[in-house]
Amino acid sequence: MAVTPPILFFDGDCGLCDRSVQWVFARLRPESPLKFAPLQGATADHLLPPGLPDSVIFRDAEGQTHTQSAALRALRPHLIPPYHVLLALVYPPLANPIYALIARHRKRLFRPRCQWQQLDPTRLLP
C-alpha cells in the first residue's frame, strides 16, 4: 500500500467544520505533513471508503481512517504543545455522543464561512 500524507477530511460547506480546520491549522507543528481536504472533493472520493459516518475524518499515513473523537485524538502528534495534550483528554465513550449531537445540528447552528480555502495552498488537497 502506498504511503500518503495524513489528511484531515472535513465538511467544506459547514461553518463549524471551517472554524475547526482554522483552529487545527493555527496549531500545527511546522514539521507536520498534515494535509486538509473537503469531504466533497476528489481526494475524499478517491481515498475514503463508502459508508463512513457524517463526521470529521482523519486518514493517517498508513491509510487507516479515524472518525469522531478518534479522529481528534489521531491529530495529537501534529499539534503544538499544549494542544496535543488537551486532545489526549478526549474520552470517546463520553465525547462521541456529544460529537454526534453537534454534528447532527451543525449546519443549522453555524453558517458556512469557507475560509478554509484561504489556507496555505500546499496543505490543501482537492
C-alpha positions in Angstrom: 0.0 0.0 0.0 1.3 3.4 -0.9 2.0 5.8 1.9 0.2 9.1 1.7 0.4 12.1 3.9 -2.0 12.2 6.8 -5.2 14.0 5.8 -7.9 15.7 7.8 -11.2 15.5 5.8 -14.0 17.9 6.8 -17.3 19.1 5.5 -16.4 22.0 3.3 -19.9 23.5 3.5 -20.1 23.6 7.3 -19.3 26.7 9.3 -18.3 24.7 12.4 -16.0 22.5 10.3 -14.5 25.6 8.7 -13.7 27.0 12.2 -12.3 23.7 13.3 -9.9 23.5 10.3 -8.8 27.1 11.0 -8.2 26.1 14.7 -6.1 23.0 13.7 -4.2 24.9 11.1 -3.2 27.6 13.5 -1.8 25.0 16.0 0.0 22.7 13.6 3.6 21.8 14.3 5.7 23.3 11.5 7.2 19.9 10.5 3.8 18.2 10.3 3.0 16.7 6.9 -0.8 17.0 7.6 -3.0 18.0 4.6 -6.6 19.1 4.6 -9.3 18.1 2.1 -13.1 18.7 1.9 -15.3 15.6 2.0 -17.0 16.9 -1.2 -13.7 16.8 -3.1 -11.9 14.4 -5.4 -9.4 13.4 -2.8 -12.2 12.1 -0.5 -13.9 10.4 -3.4 -10.6 8.6 -4.2 -9.3 7.7 -0.8 -12.2 7.2 1.6 -14.3 4.1 1.8 -18.0 4.4 1.4 -20.3 4.3 4.4 -18.3 6.4 6.8 -20.3 8.5 9.4 -21.1 12.1 8.8 -18.0 13.2 10.7 -14.6 14.8 10.6 -12.3 12.0 9.2 -8.6 11.6 9.8 -6.8 9.4 7.4 -3.3 8.5 8.7 -0.2 7.9 6.6 -0.9 4.2 6.6 -4.4 4.7 5.2 -6.3 3.9 8.4 -9.4 6.1 8.9 -10.5 7.6 12.2 -13.8 9.3 12.8 -15.4 11.4 15.5 -13.3 11.6 18.7 -10.8 9.0 17.4 -10.1 11.5 14.6 -9.4 14.2 17.1 -7.1 12.0 19.1 -5.3 10.9 16.0 -4.4 14.6 15.3 -2.4 14.8 18.5 1.1 14.3 17.0 0.5 17.1 14.6 -0.3 19.8 17.1 2.0 22.1 19.1 2.0 21.9 22.9 -0.2 22.1 24.9 -2.9 21.2 22.4 -1.6 17.7 21.7 -2.1 17.0 25.5 -5.6 18.5 25.5 -6.8 16.2 22.8 -5.4 13.2 24.8 -8.1 14.1 27.3 -10.9 13.4 24.9 -12.7 10.3 26.3 -14.5 8.5 23.4 -17.4 7.0 25.3 -18.4 10.5 26.5 -17.2 12.5 23.5 -18.8 10.5 20.7 -22.5 11.0 21.7 -21.8 14.8 22.2 -20.0 14.9 18.9 -22.9 13.1 17.1 -25.4 15.6 18.6 -23.4 18.6 17.5 -22.7 17.1 14.1 -26.4 16.5 13.5 -27.2 20.2 14.1 -24.0 21.9 12.9 -25.3 23.3 9.6 -28.3 25.0 11.3 -26.2 26.4 14.2 -23.1 27.6 12.2 -23.4 29.5 8.9 -20.9 28.5 6.2 -17.7 30.6 6.1 -15.5 28.8 3.6 -12.3 30.5 4.9 -10.6 27.1 4.8 -10.0 27.9 1.1 -7.6 30.6 2.3 -5.2 28.2 4.0 -1.7 27.6 2.8 -2.3 26.0 -0.7 0.5 23.5 -0.1 -1.7 22.0 2.7 -4.9 21.8 0.7 -6.0 18.9 -1.4 -8.9 19.0 -3.9 
